[in-house]
């Protein structure tokens, strides 16, 4: 049995994962996972955007501000973009943004980038499960959430 | 050099090639230089050029450019580092090359006033070690894009690996753990008072309307709360990725001394490694963040 069907209930901390996905590939992939009745961790909150090129780095910062413990960004594979080149532009932006996030010390395990096509429901399920487990191990993103608390 | 500058400015104004010369002049007490706008040939003696001319005057070619153009075609006194900014502005179609006459100054390095106070030297003989990091690595001491070059050619070869405090600190931070880096940056960003001086002085922050002022929805908290401070500084660093030319004005303007050069230069290094682009050397190439390459690295994308 592949990993996406294993489902174990654990008490305690359940991370909030925000997924910014593109309308044409990853959202359709997640949709396929749903219509195929695959089960995956319910920790993910999907935000659908027209294209990964629409994802401003501020979206990701805002997600962390609003209490996300992990963020997933996903779109069409290179060459598959509905708007031809949106994901190439996004990729450039992510290279810079990922390095920036590393440089300010945000754990790279909390920010994930992925390509998931409309047919890759299994990849989507595994991805969400893996990220959820990873972030669960890290615990809540207290560093960000406690910003401004008096020490 | 100053005489040559004044003479050229006078010629340009007398011939009517330009209507205004944007340059540096002394303040009243001659403690620092301040931007001056010369419109009459007889006023050119107000122009000065010395290591205290730290301001990046290309700022006047962005948001205030309409006011300048109302006077007529401008000439601008620019050091190599300022010309880099002008090149980025041209490559981003904010300006046409023929809109401005560039008086490129050969430069031996600048110095910030507080460094002069600390070392107790005069601005006429500035030792290299008190110059800002950008001058240690400057490869445009002889202006690379200019209509008129003023001053004698400077012989200076920058080191192969970027040297100076900013780059040492970046290397130092890179070696540290994520937690230590987070601690470092939060400590610095916590001081931010959201005065937006970094934005106001940045010649590349030329948006007529900034996202920091947008309140429906509010993207960046307006109060000087650490959460909004982090968002603002990350956003600004991101917007400058592949564009920042390291004029260092943001850090100089920052009233609470946030080391903004670190984060901007880190991204400049990333962009250089990943896309092989250095901002400000060629006004004819596209800025790296608006184009892409099929072969961009994606080892971090699962």
Interface residues (C-beta under 8 A of the other chain):
Chain A: X57 X58 X61 X62 X65 X78 X85 X88 X89 X91 X92 X93 X94 X95 X96 X97 X98 X99 X100 X101 X102 X103 X104 X105 X106 X107 X108 X112 X113 X114 X115 X127 X143 X144 X147 X148
Chain B: X173 X174 X177 X178 X179 X180 X181 X182 X183 X184 X185 X186 X211 X219 X220 X225 X226 X227 X230 X231 X234 X235 X237 X238 X241 X242 X263 X266 X267 X270 X271 X274 X275 X288 X289 X290 X291 X292 X293 X294 X296 X297 X298 X300 X301 X302
